[in-house]
Amino acid sequence: MHAPIELADTAADVLARIRERAPRVHCITNSVAQQYTANMLLAAGAVPSMTISSEEIGAFVVGADALLVNLGTLDRERKSAVETAVKAAADKELPWLLDPVFIDRSPPRAQFGRALLAARPAVVRLNPAEFAALSGNQAELAAAARFAQANATIVALTGGVDIVSDGDRRVAIANGDPLMAAVTAMGCAGAAIVCAALAVEADPWLATLAALAAFGIAGEVAAQSAQGPGSFAVAMIDALHRLDRATLRARVKVS
């Protein structure tokens, strides 16, 4: 359990470190998500890189501060890049996040997701359907905690309310806006912001909850000026860039 003000201050501190240190996050993500994800990382103060070239991927990952592995468009080249990147991350002891997008739609993708889980991602960010496909259990709090503990990872179960668990600690974050679901790449960008937080915060549970709280609050701020999904996508970049401690403290919803 985290008190709201304590969580807001943690999020503010993590954002400040991202802005100060400009960590590089290497992203293997959806082809439809790359530009928006890169812009969101830049808005937060991080530096994105995106190559999936077999000749370059290892060097790019070794030179990064965190790695995002998103399975959204899992073509042959991306699958090979993921395998190389995860090995490079393990060799460097680099924090990485697994976002097993749509593993509930494809048995081969689910099998690949389970193989990646064995490589010990710091965080697994997924929705209830993806959790059920990966774990074999319904997305309930107790199941998420057991899964986190069994796999030595942080489970970030996202939806209307985001649940972050490491098996022992649990926080529910209720920030966000419905327009976030109307913009492609929004979830992918949120996962990338978690990676930026992992690069500057040694406790992956704290990094995850700080990033998700900040991201949800930025969504609420963006929605105030947006006319619809198109303007919201742009306003979200601006809101994350300008997010401050006072706004975090005023808006955080945590239990």
C-alpha positions in Angstrom: 0.0 0.0 0.0 1.2 3.5 -0.9 -0.2 6.8 0.4 -1.4 9.1 -2.4 1.1 11.9 -1.6 3.9 9.4 -1.2 3.2 7.9 -4.6 2.8 11.4 -6.2 6.2 12.4 -4.8 7.8 9.1 -6.0 6.5 9.7 -9.5 7.7 13.3 -9.4 11.2 12.2 -8.3 11.4 9.5 -11.0 10.3 12.0 -13.7 12.9 14.4 -12.4 15.6 11.8 -12.7 14.5 10.9 -16.2 14.7 14.6 -17.2 18.1 14.9 -15.6 19.8 11.7 -16.9 18.1 11.3 -20.3 18.2 7.5 -20.3 18.1 5.7 -23.6 15.3 3.2 -24.1 15.7 0.8 -26.9 12.3 -0.1 -28.2 11.3 -3.2 -30.2 7.7 -2.3 -30.7 4.7 -2.3 -33.0 5.4 -0.8 -36.5 2.3 1.4 -36.0 3.6 2.6 -32.6 7.2 3.6 -33.2 6.8 7.3 -33.9 4.3 8.0 -31.1 6.3 6.0 -28.7 9.5 7.9 -29.6 7.8 11.2 -29.2 6.4 10.2 -25.8 9.9 9.2 -24.6 11.3 12.4 -25.8 8.5 14.4 -24.0 9.4 12.6 -20.8 13.1 13.5 -21.2 14.3 10.0 -22.3 16.1 9.2 -25.6 14.5 6.5 -27.9 16.2 4.1 -30.3 14.3 1.7 -32.5 16.4 -0.4 -34.8 15.6 -4.0 -35.3 18.5 -4.7 -37.8 20.2 -7.9 -37.0 23.6 -6.3 -37.6 22.9 -3.5 -35.1 20.5 -4.7 -32.4 23.0 -6.1 -30.0 25.1 -3.0 -30.0 22.1 -0.7 -29.6 20.8 -2.7 -26.6 24.2 -2.9 -24.9 24.4 0.9 -25.2 20.9 1.5 -23.8 19.7 1.9 -20.3 16.5 -0.1 -20.6 14.8 -2.3 -23.2 11.1 -2.5 -24.3 10.0 -5.7 -25.9 6.5 -5.4 -27.5 5.0 -8.3 -29.5 2.4 -6.2 -31.3 3.6 -6.8 -34.9 5.6 -10.0 -34.5 7.1 -10.6 -38.0 10.1 -12.8 -38.5 12.6 -9.9 -38.3 11.2 -8.6 -35.1 11.1 -12.0 -33.5 14.8 -12.5 -34.3 15.5 -9.0 -33.0 13.7 -9.7 -29.7 15.8 -12.9 -29.2 19.0 -11.1 -29.8 18.0 -8.1 -27.7 16.9 -10.1 -24.7 20.2 -12.0 -24.7 22.1 -8.8 -24.8 20.0 -7.3 -22.0 20.7 -10.4 -19.9 24.4 -10.2 -20.5 24.5 -6.6 -19.4 21.9 -7.1 -16.6 19.8 -4.4 -18.3 16.2 -3.9 -17.1 13.6 -4.8 -19.7 9.9 -4.9 -20.0 7.8 -7.5 -21.8 4.5 -6.2 -23.3 3.0 -9.5 -24.7 0.5 -7.8 -27.0 -2.3 -10.0 -28.4 -0.9 -13.3 -27.1 -4.5 -14.1 -26.4 -5.1 -14.1 -30.2 -2.3 -16.4 -31.4 -1.0 -19.6 -29.8 2.4 -19.3 -31.4 2.7 -15.8 -30.1 1.6 -17.0 -26.6 4.3 -19.7 -26.8 6.9 -17.1 -27.6 5.7 -14.9 -24.8 6.1 -17.7 -22.3 9.6 -18.4 -23.6 10.5 -14.7 -23.1 9.1 -14.8 -19.6 11.7 -17.4 -18.7 14.4 -14.8 -19.6 13.3 -12.8 -16.5 11.9 -9.4 -17.6 11.9 -6.9 -14.8 8.3 -6.0 -15.6 5.4 -7.7 -17.5 2.8 -5.2 -18.6 -0.4 -6.7 -20.0 -4.2 -6.6 -20.0 -6.5 -9.2 -18.4 -6.9 -11.3 -21.6 -3.1 -11.4 -22.1 -2.5 -12.3 -18.5 -4.9 -15.2 -18.8 -3.1 -16.4 -21.9 0.4 -16.0 -20.4 -0.4 -17.4 -16.9 -3.3 -19.8 -17.5 -5.3 -18.1 -14.8 -8.0 -15.4 -14.7 -6.7 -11.8 -14.0 -7.5 -11.6 -10.3 -5.4 -9.9 -7.7 -4.3 -13.1 -6.0 -3.4 -14.7 -9.3 -1.3 -11.6 -10.3 0.6 -11.7 -7.1 1.3 -15.4 -7.4 2.5 -14.9 -11.0 4.7 -12.0 -10.0 6.3 -14.0 -7.2 6.7 -17.2 -9.2 8.4 -15.4 -12.0 10.4 -12.9 -10.0 8.9 -10.0 -11.9 6.6 -7.1 -11.6 3.1 -7.6 -13.0 1.5 -4.4 -14.3 -2.1 -5.4 -15.0 -3.6 -2.5 -17.0 -7.1 -1.5 -17.6 -9.6 0.9 -16.1 -7.6 0.5 -13.0 -3.9 -0.5 -13.2 -2.7 -3.0 -10.7 1.0 -3.2 -9.9 2.3 -6.2 -7.9 5.6 -7.8 -7.0 4.0 -10.6 -5.2 4.2 -9.0 -1.8 3.3 -5.3 -2.5 0.3 -4.2 -4.5 -1.0 -0.8 -5.6 -4.1 0.0 -7.6 -3.9 3.2 -9.7 -7.1 4.7 -11.0 -5.8 7.5 -13.1 -6.4 7.9 -16.8 -9.1 9.0 -19.3 -11.2 7.0 -21.8 -9.6 8.9 -24.7 -6.4 7.0 -24.0 -8.1 3.9 -25.4 -9.0 5.7 -28.7 -5.4 6.4 -29.7 -3.2 3.7 -31.3 0.1 3.2 -29.6 -1.0 4.7 -26.3 -0.4 1.5 -24.3 2.9 0.9 -26.1 4.0 4.4 -25.2 3.0 3.8 -21.6 5.2 0.7 -21.5 8.1 2.7 -22.9 7.7 5.3 -20.1 7.9 2.4 -17.6 11.2 1.4 -19.2 12.5 5.0 -18.8 11.6 4.8 -15.1 13.3 1.4 -14.8 16.5 3.1 -16.1 16.6 5.6 -13.2 14.9 3.7 -10.3 16.5 0.6 -8.9 13.3 -0.8 -7.4 11.2 -2.0 -10.5 8.0 -2.0 -8.5 8.4 1.7 -7.6 9.5 2.5 -11.1 6.4 0.9 -12.6 3.9 2.4 -10.3 5.5 5.9 -10.6 5.5 5.7 -14.4 1.9 4.4 -14.7 0.6 7.0 -12.3 2.3 9.8 -14.2 1.1 8.5 -17.5 -2.5 8.2 -16.3 -2.4 11.7 -14.8 -1.0 13.1 -18.1 -3.9 11.5 -19.8 -6.4 13.3 -17.5 -4.6 16.7 -18.1 -4.6 16.2 -21.9 -8.3 15.3 -22.0 -9.2 18.7 -20.5 -8.1 20.5 -23.7 -8.7 17.8 -26.3 -11.5 17.9 -28.9 -11.2 14.2 -29.7 -8.7 11.5 -30.2 -6.6 13.4 -32.7 -6.0 16.5 -30.6 -5.7 14.3 -27.5 -2.7 12.4 -28.9 -0.9 15.7 -29.3 -2.1 17.1 -26.0 -0.8 13.9 -24.2 2.7 14.6 -25.4 2.5 18.1 -24.1 1.0 17.1 -20.8 3.7 14.5 -20.1 6.4 17.0 -21.0 4.9 19.6 -18.5 3.9 17.3 -15.7 4.9 18.6 -12.3 4.8 17.6 -8.7 1.8 19.8 -7.8 -0.3 18.2 -10.6 0.7 14.7 -9.5 -0.2 15.4 -5.9 -3.5 17.0 -6.8 -4.6 14.2 -9.1 -3.2 10.8 -8.0 -5.8 8.2 -7.3 -4.2 5.2 -5.5 -5.4 2.4 -3.2 
